[in-house]
Amino acid sequence: MKNEVFLLDQLIPVISEVGFPIAVTLYLLYRIEAKLDVVVQSIQSLPERIKE
């Protein structure tokens, strides 16, 4: 939660500089990055799980 508040404080100046749609896109990309890392790890471990 603390990171999200910090991110929001950084996001407000970006909105004024580049516009709302781009700022929302950047925020969503930041949020999905951690979830994509989990997906990549799962895909990389898949061959080992298939062998079992």
mmCIF entry with sequence, helices, sheets and N, C-alpha, C, O atoms, coordinates in Angstrom:
data_MODEL
# 
_entry.id   MODEL 
# 
_entity.id                         1 
_entity.type                       polymer 
_entity.pdbx_number_of_molecules   1 
# 
_entity_poly.entity_id                      1 
_entity_poly.type                           'polypeptide(L)' 
_entity_poly.nstd_linkage                   no 
_entity_poly.nstd_monomer                   no 
_entity_poly.pdbx_seq_one_letter_code       MKNEVFLLDQLIPVISEVGFPIAVTLYLLYRIEAKLDVVVQSIQSLPERIKE 
_entity_poly.pdbx_seq_one_letter_code_can   MKNEVFLLDQLIPVISEVGFPIAVTLYLLYRIEAKLDVVVQSIQSLPERIKE 
_entity_poly.pdbx_strand_id                 A 
# 
loop_
_entity_poly_seq.entity_id 
_entity_poly_seq.num 
_entity_poly_seq.mon_id 
_entity_poly_seq.hetero 
1 1  MET n 
1 2  LYS n 
1 3  ASN n 
1 4  GLU n 
1 5  VAL n 
1 6  PHE n 
1 7  LEU n 
1 8  LEU n 
1 9  ASP n 
1 10 GLN n 
1 11 LEU n 
1 12 ILE n 
1 13 PRO n 
1 14 VAL n 
1 15 ILE n 
1 16 SER n 
1 17 GLU n 
1 18 VAL n 
1 19 GLY n 
1 20 PHE n 
1 21 PRO n 
1 22 ILE n 
1 23 ALA n 
1 24 VAL n 
1 25 THR n 
1 26 LEU n 
1 27 TYR n 
1 28 LEU n 
1 29 LEU n 
1 30 TYR n 
1 31 ARG n 
1 32 ILE n 
1 33 GLU n 
1 34 ALA n 
1 35 LYS n 
1 36 LEU n 
1 37 ASP n 
1 38 VAL n 
1 39 VAL n 
1 40 VAL n 
1 41 GLN n 
1 42 SER n 
1 43 ILE n 
1 44 GLN n 
1 45 SER n 
1 46 LEU n 
1 47 PRO n 
1 48 GLU n 
1 49 ARG n 
1 50 ILE n 
1 51 LYS n 
1 52 GLU n 
# 
_struct_asym.id          A 
_struct_asym.entity_id   1 
# 
loop_
_struct_conf.conf_type_id 
_struct_conf.id 
_struct_conf.pdbx_PDB_helix_id 
_struct_conf.beg_label_comp_id 
_struct_conf.beg_label_asym_id 
_struct_conf.beg_label_seq_id 
_struct_conf.pdbx_beg_PDB_ins_code 
_struct_conf.end_label_comp_id 
_struct_conf.end_label_asym_id 
_struct_conf.end_label_seq_id 
_struct_conf.pdbx_end_PDB_ins_code 
_struct_conf.beg_auth_comp_id 
_struct_conf.beg_auth_asym_id 
_struct_conf.beg_auth_seq_id 
_struct_conf.end_auth_comp_id 
_struct_conf.end_auth_asym_id 
_struct_conf.end_auth_seq_id 
_struct_conf.pdbx_PDB_helix_class 
_struct_conf.details 
_struct_conf.pdbx_PDB_helix_length 
HELX_P HELX_P1 AA1 LYS A 2  ? VAL A 18 ? LYS A 2  VAL A 18 1 ? 17 
HELX_P HELX_P2 AA2 PHE A 20 ? LYS A 51 ? PHE A 20 LYS A 51 1 ? 32 
# 
_struct_conf_type.id          HELX_P 
_struct_conf_type.criteria    ? 
_struct_conf_type.reference   ? 
# 
loop_
_atom_site.group_PDB 
_atom_site.id 
_atom_site.type_symbol 
_atom_site.label_atom_id 
_atom_site.label_alt_id 
_atom_site.label_comp_id 
_atom_site.label_asym_id 
_atom_site.label_entity_id 
_atom_site.label_seq_id 
_atom_site.pdbx_PDB_ins_code 
_atom_site.Cartn_x 
_atom_site.Cartn_y 
_atom_site.Cartn_z 
_atom_site.occupancy 
_atom_site.B_iso_or_equiv 
_atom_site.pdbx_formal_charge 
_atom_site.auth_seq_id 
_atom_site.auth_comp_id 
_atom_site.auth_asym_id 
_atom_site.auth_atom_id 
_atom_site.pdbx_PDB_model_num 
ATOM 1   N N  . MET A 1 1  ? 0.831  -1.196  0.000   1.00 0.00 ? 1  MET A N  1 
ATOM 2   C CA . MET A 1 1  ? 0.000  0.000   0.000   1.00 0.00 ? 1  MET A CA 1 
ATOM 3   C C  . MET A 1 1  ? 0.871  1.255   0.000   1.00 0.00 ? 1  MET A C  1 
ATOM 4   O O  . MET A 1 1  ? 0.562  2.235   -0.677  1.00 0.00 ? 1  MET A O  1 
ATOM 5   N N  . LYS A 1 2  ? 1.964  1.214   0.767   1.00 0.00 ? 2  LYS A N  1 
ATOM 6   C CA . LYS A 1 2  ? 2.850  2.376   0.835   1.00 0.00 ? 2  LYS A CA 1 
ATOM 7   C C  . LYS A 1 2  ? 3.484  2.656   -0.527  1.00 0.00 ? 2  LYS A C  1 
ATOM 8   O O  . LYS A 1 2  ? 3.633  3.812   -0.922  1.00 0.00 ? 2  LYS A O  1 
ATOM 9   N N  . ASN A 1 3  ? 3.854  1.593   -1.239  1.00 0.00 ? 3  ASN A N  1 
ATOM 10  C CA . ASN A 1 3  ? 4.441  1.765   -2.576  1.00 0.00 ? 3  ASN A CA 1 
ATOM 11  C C  . ASN A 1 3  ? 3.442  2.373   -3.543  1.00 0.00 ? 3  ASN A C  1 
ATOM 12  O O  . ASN A 1 3  ? 3.811  3.174   -4.402  1.00 0.00 ? 3  ASN A O  1 
ATOM 13  N N  . GLU A 1 4  ? 2.160  1.990   -3.404  1.00 0.00 ? 4  GLU A N  1 
ATOM 14  C CA . GLU A 1 4  ? 1.137  2.522   -4.302  1.00 0.00 ? 4  GLU A CA 1 
ATOM 15  C C  . GLU A 1 4  ? 0.924  4.017   -4.055  1.00 0.00 ? 4  GLU A C  1 
ATOM 16  O O  . GLU A 1 4  ? 0.691  4.771   -5.000  1.00 0.00 ? 4  GLU A O  1 
ATOM 17  N N  . VAL A 1 5  ? 1.000  4.451   -2.797  1.00 0.00 ? 5  VAL A N  1 
ATOM 18  C CA . VAL A 1 5  ? 0.853  5.869   -2.485  1.00 0.00 ? 5  VAL A CA 1 
ATOM 19  C C  . VAL A 1 5  ? 2.031  6.638   -3.058  1.00 0.00 ? 5  VAL A C  1 
ATOM 20  O O  . VAL A 1 5  ? 1.857  7.714   -3.630  1.00 0.00 ? 5  VAL A O  1 
ATOM 21  N N  . PHE A 1 6  ? 3.239  6.086   -2.904  1.00 0.00 ? 6  PHE A N  1 
ATOM 22  C CA . PHE A 1 6  ? 4.428  6.715   -3.464  1.00 0.00 ? 6  PHE A CA 1 
ATOM 23  C C  . PHE A 1 6  ? 4.325  6.801   -4.975  1.00 0.00 ? 6  PHE A C  1 
ATOM 24  O O  . PHE A 1 6  ? 4.662  7.822   -5.574  1.00 0.00 ? 6  PHE A O  1 
ATOM 25  N N  . LEU A 1 7  ? 3.856  5.719   -5.588  1.00 0.00 ? 7  LEU A N  1 
ATOM 26  C CA . LEU A 1 7  ? 3.691  5.699   -7.042  1.00 0.00 ? 7  LEU A CA 1 
ATOM 27  C C  . LEU A 1 7  ? 2.669  6.735   -7.487  1.00 0.00 ? 7  LEU A C  1 
ATOM 28  O O  . LEU A 1 7  ? 2.858  7.407   -8.500  1.00 0.00 ? 7  LEU A O  1 
ATOM 29  N N  . LEU A 1 8  ? 1.594  6.859   -6.732  1.00 0.00 ? 8  LEU A N  1 
ATOM 30  C CA . LEU A 1 8  ? 0.560  7.834   -7.071  1.00 0.00 ? 8  LEU A CA 1 
ATOM 31  C C  . LEU A 1 8  ? 1.106  9.258   -6.995  1.00 0.00 ? 8  LEU A C  1 
ATOM 32  O O  . LEU A 1 8  ? 0.761  10.103  -7.822  1.00 0.00 ? 8  LEU A O  1 
ATOM 33  N N  . ASP A 1 9  ? 1.957  9.522   -6.005  1.00 0.00 ? 9  ASP A N  1 
ATOM 34  C CA . ASP A 1 9  ? 2.577  10.841  -5.903  1.00 0.00 ? 9  ASP A CA 1 
ATOM 35  C C  . ASP A 1 9  ? 3.463  11.135  -7.104  1.00 0.00 ? 9  ASP A C  1 
ATOM 36  O O  . ASP A 1 9  ? 3.572  12.284  -7.532  1.00 0.00 ? 9  ASP A O  1 
ATOM 37  N N  . GLN A 1 10 ? 4.088  10.115  -7.641  1.00 0.00 ? 10 GLN A N  1 
ATOM 38  C CA . GLN A 1 10 ? 4.921  10.291  -8.835  1.00 0.00 ? 10 GLN A CA 1 
ATOM 39  C C  . GLN A 1 10 ? 4.074  10.360  -10.094 1.00 0.00 ? 10 GLN A C  1 
ATOM 40  O O  . GLN A 1 10 ? 4.484  10.960  -11.088 1.00 0.00 ? 10 GLN A O  1 
ATOM 41  N N  . LEU A 1 11 ? 2.896  9.750   -10.058 1.00 0.00 ? 11 LEU A N  1 
ATOM 42  C CA . LEU A 1 11 ? 2.048  9.661   -11.241 1.00 0.00 ? 11 LEU A CA 1 
ATOM 43  C C  . LEU A 1 11 ? 1.353  10.982  -11.559 1.00 0.00 ? 11 LEU A C  1 
ATOM 44  O O  . LEU A 1 11 ? 1.094  11.274  -12.726 1.00 0.00 ? 11 LEU A O  1 
ATOM 45  N N  . ILE A 1 12 ? 1.052  11.766  -10.560 1.00 0.00 ? 12 ILE A N  1 
ATOM 46  C CA . ILE A 1 12 ? 0.321  13.023  -10.779 1.00 0.00 ? 12 ILE A CA 1 
ATOM 47  C C  . ILE A 1 12 ? 1.088  13.991  -11.691 1.00 0.00 ? 12 ILE A C  1 
ATOM 48  O O  . ILE A 1 12 ? 0.485  14.549  -12.607 1.00 0.00 ? 12 ILE A O  1 
ATOM 49  N N  . PRO A 1 13 ? 2.395  14.212  -11.477 1.00 0.00 ? 13 PRO A N  1 
ATOM 50  C CA . PRO A 1 13 ? 3.114  15.078  -12.425 1.00 0.00 ? 13 PRO A CA 1 
ATOM 51  C C  . PRO A 1 13 ? 3.170  14.504  -13.842 1.00 0.00 ? 13 PRO A C  1 
ATOM 52  O O  . PRO A 1 13 ? 3.173  15.252  -14.820 1.00 0.00 ? 13 PRO A O  1 
ATOM 53  N N  . VAL A 1 14 ? 3.216  13.177  -13.948 1.00 0.00 ? 14 VAL A N  1 
ATOM 54  C CA . VAL A 1 14 ? 3.246  12.548  -15.271 1.00 0.00 ? 14 VAL A CA 1 
ATOM 55  C C  . VAL A 1 14 ? 1.945  12.815  -16.004 1.00 0.00 ? 14 VAL A C  1 
ATOM 56  O O  . VAL A 1 14 ? 1.946  13.071  -17.208 1.00 0.00 ? 14 VAL A O  1 
ATOM 57  N N  . ILE A 1 15 ? 0.826  12.755  -15.275 1.00 0.00 ? 15 ILE A N  1 
ATOM 58  C CA . ILE A 1 15 ? -0.471 13.023  -15.890 1.00 0.00 ? 15 ILE A CA 1 
ATOM 59  C C  . ILE A 1 15 ? -0.499 14.428  -16.481 1.00 0.00 ? 15 ILE A C  1 
ATOM 60  O O  . ILE A 1 15 ? -0.998 14.634  -17.588 1.00 0.00 ? 15 ILE A O  1 
ATOM 61  N N  . SER A 1 16 ? 0.035  15.383  -15.747 1.00 0.00 ? 16 SER A N  1 
ATOM 62  C CA . SER A 1 16 ? 0.000  16.763  -16.251 1.00 0.00 ? 16 SER A CA 1 
ATOM 63  C C  . SER A 1 16 ? 0.934  16.952  -17.446 1.00 0.00 ? 16 SER A C  1 
ATOM 64  O O  . SER A 1 16 ? 0.704  17.825  -18.283 1.00 0.00 ? 16 SER A O  1 
ATOM 65  N N  . GLU A 1 17 ? 1.997  16.129  -17.528 1.00 0.00 ? 17 GLU A N  1 
ATOM 66  C CA . GLU A 1 17 ? 2.952  16.287  -18.624 1.00 0.00 ? 17 GLU A CA 1 
ATOM 67  C C  . GLU A 1 17 ? 2.545  15.531  -19.887 1.00 0.00 ? 17 GLU A C  1 
ATOM 68  O O  . GLU A 1 17 ? 2.619  16.086  -20.983 1.00 0.00 ? 17 GLU A O  1 
ATOM 69  N N  . VAL A 1 18 ? 2.119  14.282  -19.753 1.00 0.00 ? 18 VAL A N  1 
ATOM 70  C CA . VAL A 1 18 ? 1.881  13.457  -20.938 1.00 0.00 ? 18 VAL A CA 1 
ATOM 71  C C  . VAL A 1 18 ? 0.418  13.144  -21.200 1.00 0.00 ? 18 VAL A C  1 
ATOM 72  O O  . VAL A 1 18 ? 0.070  12.690  -22.290 1.00 0.00 ? 18 VAL A O  1 
ATOM 73  N N  . GLY A 1 19 ? -0.422 13.374  -20.243 1.00 0.00 ? 19 GLY A N  1 
ATOM 74  C CA . GLY A 1 19 ? -1.836 13.117  -20.445 1.00 0.00 ? 19 GLY A CA 1 
ATOM 75  C C  . GLY A 1 19 ? -2.322 11.902  -19.678 1.00 0.00 ? 19 GLY A C  1 
ATOM 76  O O  . GLY A 1 19 ? -1.552 11.003  -19.341 1.00 0.00 ? 19 GLY A O  1 
ATOM 77  N N  . PHE A 1 20 ? -3.604 11.900  -19.415 1.00 0.00 ? 20 PHE A N  1 
ATOM 78  C CA . PHE A 1 20 ? -4.220 10.866  -18.595 1.00 0.00 ? 20 PHE A CA 1 
ATOM 79  C C  . PHE A 1 20 ? -4.127 9.464   -19.198 1.00 0.00 ? 20 PHE A C  1 
ATOM 80  O O  . PHE A 1 20 ? -3.755 8.538   -18.477 1.00 0.00 ? 20 PHE A O  1 
ATOM 81  N N  . PRO A 1 21 ? -4.441 9.257   -20.471 1.00 0.00 ? 21 PRO A N  1 
ATOM 82  C CA . PRO A 1 21 ? -4.386 7.883   -21.010 1.00 0.00 ? 21 PRO A CA 1 
ATOM 83  C C  . PRO A 1 21 ? -2.997 7.258   -20.928 1.00 0.00 ? 21 PRO A C  1 
ATOM 84  O O  . PRO A 1 21 ? -2.869 6.075   -20.613 1.00 0.00 ? 21 PRO A O  1 
ATOM 85  N N  . ILE A 1 22 ? -1.974 8.029   -21.203 1.00 0.00 ? 22 ILE A N  1 
ATOM 86  C CA . ILE A 1 22 ? -0.614 7.493   -21.131 1.00 0.00 ? 22 ILE A CA 1 
ATOM 87  C C  . ILE A 1 22 ? -0.238 7.198   -19.693 1.00 0.00 ? 22 ILE A C  1 
ATOM 88  O O  . ILE A 1 22 ? 0.405  6.183   -19.425 1.00 0.00 ? 22 ILE A O  1 
ATOM 89  N N  . ALA A 1 23 ? -0.620 8.054   -18.763 1.00 0.00 ? 23 ALA A N  1 
ATOM 90  C CA . ALA A 1 23 ? -0.318 7.834   -17.352 1.00 0.00 ? 23 ALA A CA 1 
ATOM 91  C C  . ALA A 1 23 ? -1.010 6.573   -16.830 1.00 0.00 ? 23 ALA A C  1 
ATOM 92  O O  . ALA A 1 23 ? -0.414 5.812   -16.069 1.00 0.00 ? 23 ALA A O  1 
ATOM 93  N N  . VAL A 1 24 ? -2.253 6.348   -17.230 1.00 0.00 ? 24 VAL A N  1 
ATOM 94  C CA . VAL A 1 24 ? -2.973 5.144   -16.815 1.00 0.00 ? 24 VAL A CA 1 
ATOM 95  C C  . VAL A 1 24 ? -2.303 3.906   -17.402 1.00 0.00 ? 24 VAL A C  1 
ATOM 96  O O  . VAL A 1 24 ? -2.176 2.892   -16.716 1.00 0.00 ? 24 VAL A O  1 
ATOM 97  N N  . THR A 1 25 ? -1.883 3.973   -18.630 1.00 0.00 ? 25 THR A N  1 
ATOM 98  C CA . THR A 1 25 ? -1.194 2.857   -19.267 1.00 0.00 ? 25 THR A CA 1 
ATOM 99  C C  . THR A 1 25 ? 0.094  2.511   -18.532 1.00 0.00 ? 25 THR A C  1 
ATOM 100 O O  . THR A 1 25 ? 0.374  1.337   -18.288 1.00 0.00 ? 25 THR A O  1 
ATOM 101 N N  . LEU A 1 26 ? 0.870  3.512   -18.181 1.00 0.00 ? 26 LEU A N  1 
ATOM 102 C CA . LEU A 1 26 ? 2.114  3.277   -17.446 1.00 0.00 ? 26 LEU A CA 1 
ATOM 103 C C  . LEU A 1 26 ? 1.842  2.659   -16.080 1.00 0.00 ? 26 LEU A C  1 
ATOM 104 O O  . LEU A 1 26 ? 2.566  1.764   -15.646 1.00 0.00 ? 26 LEU A O  1 
ATOM 105 N N  . TYR A 1 27 ? 0.809  3.131   -15.409 1.00 0.00 ? 27 TYR A N  1 
ATOM 106 C CA . TYR A 1 27 ? 0.451  2.584   -14.097 1.00 0.00 ? 27 TYR A CA 1 
ATOM 107 C C  . TYR A 1 27 ? 0.046  1.116   -14.216 1.00 0.00 ? 27 TYR A C  1 
ATOM 108 O O  . TYR A 1 27 ? 0.467  0.287   -13.410 1.00 0.00 ? 27 TYR A O  1 
ATOM 109 N N  . LEU A 1 28 ? -0.762 0.799   -15.209 1.00 0.00 ? 28 LEU A N  1 
ATOM 110 C CA . LEU A 1 28 ? -1.201 -0.584  -15.382 1.00 0.00 ? 28 LEU A CA 1 
ATOM 111 C C  . LEU A 1 28 ? -0.038 -1.496  -15.765 1.00 0.00 ? 28 LEU A C  1 
ATOM 112 O O  . LEU A 1 28 ? 0.026  -2.640  -15.315 1.00 0.00 ? 28 LEU A O  1 
ATOM 113 N N  . LEU A 1 29 ? 0.869  -1.003  -16.583 1.00 0.00 ? 29 LEU A N  1 
ATOM 114 C CA . LEU A 1 29 ? 2.053  -1.795  -16.926 1.00 0.00 ? 29 LEU A CA 1 
ATOM 115 C C  . LEU A 1 29 ? 2.902  -2.067  -15.697 1.00 0.00 ? 29 LEU A C  1 
ATOM 116 O O  . LEU A 1 29 ? 3.446  -3.162  -15.551 1.00 0.00 ? 29 LEU A O  1 
ATOM 117 N N  . TYR A 1 30 ? 3.022  -1.095  -14.817 1.00 0.00 ? 30 TYR A N  1 
ATOM 118 C CA . TYR A 1 30 ? 3.777  -1.269  -13.580 1.00 0.00 ? 30 TYR A CA 1 
ATOM 119 C C  . TYR A 1 30 ? 3.126  -2.332  -12.709 1.00 0.00 ? 30 TYR A C  1 
ATOM 120 O O  . TYR A 1 30 ? 3.817  -3.164  -12.121 1.00 0.00 ? 30 TYR A O  1 
ATOM 121 N N  . ARG A 1 31 ? 1.803  -2.309  -12.622 1.00 0.00 ? 31 ARG A N  1 
ATOM 122 C CA . ARG A 1 31 ? 1.074  -3.265  -11.771 1.00 0.00 ? 31 ARG A CA 1 
ATOM 123 C C  . ARG A 1 31 ? 1.149  -4.680  -12.321 1.00 0.00 ? 31 ARG A C  1 
ATOM 124 O O  . ARG A 1 31 ? 1.214  -5.634  -11.546 1.00 0.00 ? 31 ARG A O  1 
ATOM 125 N N  . ILE A 1 32 ? 1.141  -4.837  -13.633 1.00 0.00 ? 32 ILE A N  1 
ATOM 126 C CA . ILE A 1 32 ? 1.103  -6.181  -14.225 1.00 0.00 ? 32 ILE A CA 1 
ATOM 127 C C  . ILE A 1 32 ? 2.490  -6.816  -14.298 1.00 0.00 ? 32 ILE A C  1 
ATOM 128 O O  . ILE A 1 32 ? 2.606  -8.021  -14.523 1.00 0.00 ? 32 ILE A O  1 
ATOM 129 N N  . GLU A 1 33 ? 3.539  -6.023  -14.112 1.00 0.00 ? 33 GLU A N  1 
ATOM 130 C CA . GLU A 1 33 ? 4.898  -6.541  -14.249 1.00 0.00 ? 33 GLU A CA 1 
ATOM 131 C C  . GLU A 1 33 ? 5.171  -7.701  -13.290 1.00 0.00 ? 33 GLU A C  1 
ATOM 132 O O  . GLU A 1 33 ? 5.755  -8.706  -13.695 1.00 0.00 ? 33 GLU A O  1 
ATOM 133 N N  . ALA A 1 34 ? 4.762  -7.578  -12.044 1.00 0.00 ? 34 ALA A N  1 
ATOM 134 C CA . ALA A 1 34 ? 4.999  -8.644  -11.070 1.00 0.00 ? 34 ALA A CA 1 
ATOM 135 C C  . ALA A 1 34 ? 4.241  -9.910  -11.448 1.00 0.00 ? 34 ALA A C  1 
ATOM 136 O O  . ALA A 1 34 ? 4.749  -11.017 -11.274 1.00 0.00 ? 34 ALA A O  1 
ATOM 137 N N  . LYS A 1 35 ? 3.045  -9.750  -11.956 1.00 0.00 ? 35 LYS A N  1 
ATOM 138 C CA . LYS A 1 35 ? 2.258  -10.917 -12.353 1.00 0.00 ? 35 LYS A CA 1 
ATOM 139 C C  . LYS A 1 35 ? 2.883  -11.604 -13.562 1.00 0.00 ? 35 LYS A C  1 
ATOM 140 O O  . LYS A 1 35 ? 2.845  -12.830 -13.667 1.00 0.00 ? 35 LYS A O  1 
ATOM 141 N N  . LEU A 1 36 ? 3.448  -10.838 -14.459 1.00 0.00 ? 36 LEU A N  1 
ATOM 142 C CA . LEU A 1 36 ? 4.112  -11.429 -15.624 1.00 0.00 ? 36 LEU A CA 1 
ATOM 143 C C  . LEU A 1 36 ? 5.355  -12.208 -15.212 1.00 0.00 ? 36 LEU A C  1 
ATOM 144 O O  . LEU A 1 36 ? 5.673  -13.227 -15.824 1.00 0.00 ? 36 LEU A O  1 
ATOM 145 N N  . ASP A 1 37 ? 6.061  -11.744 -14.183 1.00 0.00 ? 37 ASP A N  1 
ATOM 146 C CA . ASP A 1 37 ? 7.228  -12.469 -13.693 1.00 0.00 ? 37 ASP A CA 1 
ATOM 147 C C  . ASP A 1 37 ? 6.830  -13.853 -13.182 1.00 0.00 ? 37 ASP A C  1 
ATOM 148 O O  . ASP A 1 37 ? 7.552  -14.825 -13.404 1.00 0.00 ? 37 ASP A O  1 
ATOM 149 N N  . VAL A 1 38 ? 5.701  -13.947 -12.505 1.00 0.00 ? 38 VAL A N  1 
ATOM 150 C CA . VAL A 1 38 ? 5.210  -15.241 -12.021 1.00 0.00 ? 38 VAL A CA 1 
ATOM 151 C C  . VAL A 1 38 ? 4.867  -16.150 -13.189 1.00 0.00 ? 38 VAL A C  1 
ATOM 152 O O  . VAL A 1 38 ? 5.157  -17.345 -13.147 1.00 0.00 ? 38 VAL A O  1 
ATOM 153 N N  . VAL A 1 39 ? 4.261  -15.607 -14.217 1.00 0.00 ? 39 VAL A N  1 
ATOM 154 C CA . VAL A 1 39 ? 3.904  -16.407 -15.402 1.00 0.00 ? 39 VAL A CA 1 
ATOM 155 C C  . VAL A 1 39 ? 5.169  -16.919 -16.096 1.00 0.00 ? 39 VAL A C  1 
ATOM 156 O O  . VAL A 1 39 ? 5.220  -18.076 -16.511 1.00 0.00 ? 39 VAL A O  1 
ATOM 157 N N  . VAL A 1 40 ? 6.172  -16.079 -16.222 1.00 0.00 ? 40 VAL A N  1 
ATOM 158 C CA . VAL A 1 40 ? 7.425  -16.488 -16.861 1.00 0.00 ? 40 VAL A CA 1 
ATOM 159 C C  . VAL A 1 40 ? 8.081  -17.611 -16.067 1.00 0.00 ? 40 VAL A C  1 
ATOM 160 O O  . VAL A 1 40 ? 8.558  -18.582 -16.654 1.00 0.00 ? 40 VAL A O  1 
ATOM 161 N N  . GLN A 1 41 ? 8.111  -17.496 -14.749 1.00 0.00 ? 41 GLN A N  1 
ATOM 162 C CA . GLN A 1 41 ? 8.701  -18.549 -13.914 1.00 0.00 ? 41 GLN A CA 1 
ATOM 163 C C  . GLN A 1 41 ? 7.927  -19.859 -14.057 1.00 0.00 ? 41 GLN A C  1 
ATOM 164 O O  . GLN A 1 41 ? 8.522  -20.936 -14.093 1.00 0.00 ? 41 GLN A O  1 
ATOM 165 N N  . SER A 1 42 ? 6.628  -19.767 -14.137 1.00 0.00 ? 42 SER A N  1 
ATOM 166 C CA . SER A 1 42 ? 5.806  -20.973 -14.306 1.00 0.00 ? 42 SER A CA 1 
ATOM 167 C C  . SER A 1 42 ? 6.092  -21.647 -15.641 1.00 0.00 ? 42 SER A C  1 
ATOM 168 O O  . SER A 1 42 ? 6.196  -22.872 -15.706 1.00 0.00 ? 42 SER A O  1 
ATOM 169 N N  . ILE A 1 43 ? 6.217  -20.873 -16.688 1.00 0.00 ? 43 ILE A N  1 
ATOM 170 C CA . ILE A 1 43 ? 6.497  -21.424 -18.013 1.00 0.00 ? 43 ILE A CA 1 
ATOM 171 C C  . ILE A 1 43 ? 7.885  -22.058 -18.040 1.00 0.00 ? 43 ILE A C  1 
ATOM 172 O O  . ILE A 1 43 ? 8.076  -23.111 -18.648 1.00 0.00 ? 43 ILE A O  1 
ATOM 173 N N  . GLN A 1 44 ? 8.849  -21.423 -17.386 1.00 0.00 ? 44 GLN A N  1 
ATOM 174 C CA . GLN A 1 44 ? 10.201 -21.971 -17.369 1.00 0.00 ? 44 GLN A CA 1 
ATOM 175 C C  . GLN A 1 44 ? 10.287 -23.268 -16.579 1.00 0.00 ? 44 GLN A C  1 
ATOM 176 O O  . GLN A 1 44 ? 11.107 -24.127 -16.904 1.00 0.00 ? 44 GLN A O  1 
ATOM 177 N N  . SER A 1 45 ? 9.470  -23.431 -15.558 1.00 0.00 ? 45 SER A N  1 
ATOM 178 C CA . SER A 1 45 ? 9.492  -24.655 -14.761 1.00 0.00 ? 45 SER A CA 1 
ATOM 179 C C  . SER A 1 45 ? 8.614  -25.755 -15.347 1.00 0.00 ? 45 SER A C  1 
ATOM 180 O O  . SER A 1 45 ? 8.610  -26.877 -14.840 1.00 0.00 ? 45 SER A O  1 
ATOM 181 N N  . LEU A 1 46 ? 7.884  -25.453 -16.389 1.00 0.00 ? 46 LEU A N  1 
ATOM 182 C CA . LEU A 1 46 ? 6.974  -26.429 -16.992 1.00 0.00 ? 46 LEU A CA 1 
ATOM 183 C C  . LEU A 1 46 ? 7.664  -27.693 -17.498 1.00 0.00 ? 46 LEU A C  1 
ATOM 184 O O  . LEU A 1 46 ? 7.153  -28.781 -17.236 1.00 0.00 ? 46 LEU A O  1 
ATOM 185 N N  . PRO A 1 47 ? 8.788  -27.620 -18.204 1.00 0.00 ? 47 PRO A N  1 
ATOM 186 C CA . PRO A 1 47 ? 9.431  -28.865 -18.664 1.00 0.00 ? 47 PRO A CA 1 
ATOM 187 C C  . PRO A 1 47 ? 9.802  -29.806 -17.518 1.00 0.00 ? 47 PRO A C  1 
ATOM 188 O O  . PRO A 1 47 ? 9.692  -31.024 -17.658 1.00 0.00 ? 47 PRO A O  1 
ATOM 189 N N  . GLU A 1 48 ? 10.237 -29.253 -16.392 1.00 0.00 ? 48 GLU A N  1 
ATOM 190 C CA . GLU A 1 48 ? 10.585 -30.082 -15.243 1.00 0.00 ? 48 GLU A CA 1 
ATOM 191 C C  . GLU A 1 48 ? 9.340  -30.776 -14.679 1.00 0.00 ? 48 GLU A C  1 
ATOM 192 O O  . GLU A 1 48 ? 9.405  -31.930 -14.257 1.00 0.00 ? 48 GLU A O  1 
ATOM 193 N N  . ARG A 1 49 ? 8.229  -30.078 -14.675 1.00 0.00 ? 49 ARG A N  1 
ATOM 194 C CA . ARG A 1 49 ? 6.997  -30.664 -14.158 1.00 0.00 ? 49 ARG A CA 1 
ATOM 195 C C  . ARG A 1 49 ? 6.447  -31.727 -15.093 1.00 0.00 ? 49 ARG A C  1 
ATOM 196 O O  . ARG A 1 49 ? 5.835  -32.695 -14.641 1.00 0.00 ? 49 ARG A O  1 
ATOM 197 N N  . ILE A 1 50 ? 6.657  -31.557 -16.380 1.00 0.00 ? 50 ILE A N  1 
ATOM 198 C CA . ILE A 1 50 ? 6.172  -32.549 -17.348 1.00 0.00 ? 50 ILE A CA 1 
ATOM 199 C C  . ILE A 1 50 ? 6.961  -33.850 -17.211 1.00 0.00 ? 50 ILE A C  1 
ATOM 200 O O  . ILE A 1 50 ? 6.392  -34.930 -17.372 1.00 0.00 ? 50 ILE A O  1 
ATOM 201 N N  . LYS A 1 51 ? 8.253  -33.768 -16.920 1.00 0.00 ? 51 LYS A N  1 
ATOM 202 C CA . LYS A 1 51 ? 9.096  -34.950 -16.782 1.00 0.00 ? 51 LYS A CA 1 
ATOM 203 C C  . LYS A 1 51 ? 8.667  -35.818 -15.601 1.00 0.00 ? 51 LYS A C  1 
ATOM 204 O O  . LYS A 1 51 ? 8.877  -37.031 -15.619 1.00 0.00 ? 51 LYS A O  1 
ATOM 205 N N  . GLU A 1 52 ? 8.073  -35.219 -14.586 1.00 0.00 ? 52 GLU A N  1 
ATOM 206 C CA . GLU A 1 52 ? 7.700  -35.970 -13.378 1.00 0.00 ? 52 GLU A CA 1 
ATOM 207 C C  . GLU A 1 52 ? 6.520  -36.826 -13.564 1.00 0.00 ? 52 GLU A C  1 
ATOM 208 O O  . GLU A 1 52 ? 6.100  -37.510 -12.630 1.00 0.00 ? 52 GLU A O  1 
# 
